[in-house]
Amino acid sequence: MRTEIRYSGSGGQGLITATRIIARAALRENKISLQSQVYGAEARGGATKSEVIISDREIYFPEIEIPDVVLLMTQEAYRKYGTCVKEEGIRILDTFYIPNYDRISKARTYTEPFTSICEEEFHTKLVSNMLVTGYLIGIVKMISLKSFTQAIGDFFSDEKLTMNIQAATFGYNLAVK
Amino acid sequence: MSIQKEILQGAQACVKGAMEAELGFFAGYPITPSTEIAEILSTELTKEGKIFIQMEDEIASITAVIGASLAGQKAMTATSGPGFSLMQEGLGYACIVEAPLVLVNVQRGGPSTGLPTKVAQGDIMQSRWGTHGDHPMIVLSPDSVQELYELTIRAFNLAEQYRNPVIILTEETISHMREKVLIDTSKKPHLIKRAKPELRTGETYLPYGKLVDDVPIIGNIGDGYGTSITGLVHMENGFQSANFEVADRLIRRLNRKIENKIQDIFEIEVINPDAETMFISYGVASRTIKSLIYSGHDEIGLIRVKTLFPIDPEQIRKYALKAKKVIVSELNLGQYYYEMQRILPEKKVHLIEKIGGELIAPKEMLRRIEELND
């Protein structure tokens, strides 16, 4: 079993952090994981692509050609990667940033205005990366929510940790409800 | 045995290896995609009261590293293409004065500033012959984050043992990606330290005079020995000479100290040794071939070169000659391919290359194997 997940959005949305935490959570479940990203020159605001592969077996080729799951967090990301997903794959779109999108027949598409939901619930956009990742885990189930929230603890502490876990749990419940 | 399992970025693993190897001094100048190594070391080294300096450029960086090395520190620097070009002068100096050091070159697309954030393997020949004159060089190529950790420790051991620069030639992909690393925390890794002079009463100290396997026993600066250090050809006492015999003897010895130990230094990993189609590859490029082999392509084999230089032709010939087809795969226009042609003159060697900042995907590799002409 090998799951290839691509996140694309804008620098500063925390997408690289999210995929790093997924990779760490997979390790906690004794799975093999590999995380990578494509950088631009900008620290914030540039288009980002971050990927994580989770597998029961060793991962040799470190890149994803066509992902099983694609998560899109800006209109530009949608334009670049919006239709690049495997047959029977999964697309997750933040309609706060991507109001207009095409239906495609080959993949299941899930949409929510994740960023505005995050602002309503947590009064900040900062944890929308965790909210949407919780949602993704609820849909894809490549790791458990428990390992994910434990792995968040490797990255954050104190109030930040609490809020990130709350956001991930909220997103997860949104997906499985 | 107690194995610690972690997810590390390549740069983190490199730093971890360096710290395990008792790195004492780092001088560097930030450059993508090697900057993370300097950034992490800036805190790791200073935490232990060791020295980290951000220099004004790469020439100053390697020169500072040479100075620290001659003063007895295990010293390293990290850079990428354009910075590596600037360091060539210092590398040659380190070779002739026999200063142990580790240089990590995280390769990006070139020439010049090229493709700063993209993967490449374009510095193979520069790592071997970038500095002028006949000189030995040890160049290591890891294929994973785990191996970047292991080969960093090995690089320090080889540098100390042979008193020569060791280049770790890694790539943007390996240095930036995160994957699992297993570290045995129950024991310290085996570390080699350079020999120190032990003079008998009345014995004259000759920094380049006392040799063990052609490696001189040089006193560290600060240990009380007066050592003359010069990039000019020098006599056993360290002072300059333009004498033919002195020059001939020195340059031959420098090269011999590595050549005679090729069997210890050169390392390969061989998978499917009896395969009909044998790949020769290294670093991140070899992961495409491993991916094919471990997804059921038993007709494919791999000679993965972990030590790019010095090359032990016999170890490669042993596996390559019996294969029906030999293919070198690398992310440049054939730099190691020419070396393989040189050591396999009786064999038609094929090349599957890619430039432009992308890896060869497994499916693309299968298509390109099909396209090869016999």
Interface residues (C-beta under 8 A of the other chain):
Chain A: R20 A23 R24 L27 I32 S33 L34 Q35 S36 Q37 V38 Y39 G40 A41 R57 E58 I59 Y60 F61 P62 E63 E65
Chain B: K5 E6 I7 T32 P116 T117 T173 H176 M177 R178 E179 K180 V284 R287 T288 K290 S291 Y294 L359 A361 P362 K363
